[in-house]
C-alpha cells in the first residue's frame, strides 16, 4: 500500500507554520541556524520537505523544556537535512539528546542541593556564608554563580 504522503513532498512555509504551530519568523530563524532546511522554487519561494515536520516538532518540544537551540543542533548533527532521516538516524539523535537531558538533570539536582544548603543556613549570602564560602574564598575566582558549574 502506497503511503498517503511522500516524505519528500514539499510544503510551503505557511503550511509548515500551520502544521507545526511555529510562526513563520521562527521557521526562518531555525533555517538560518541550520536546524531545518528548505528548497527554493523557480519563483524563489521556500518549500520544506515533509520530513522537516518532525524536526520542527522536536525543536518545539526542546524549546518548551528550556533546552537551548545549540543543544538541539548538537543532537541533530548526524540527522541529515537533505534527505529523509532513517530510523537509525533518529535513534542516534535520541541517544545524543538523552545525554544532553541527563547533563541538564544533574545540573538541576546540583542547583537544588546548593540552594537547599544556602537557604537552609539562613544567611542567604554566598559572599558571607561561613559554611559554603568561608572567608569569601570564592571571591578570588570571579563574579557570578561560581559554585554552580555550567
Helices and strands as residue ranges (DSSP letters): E 10-12, H 13-20, H 24-32, E 39-40, E 46-49, H 52-64, H 69-75, H 87-121, G 134-141
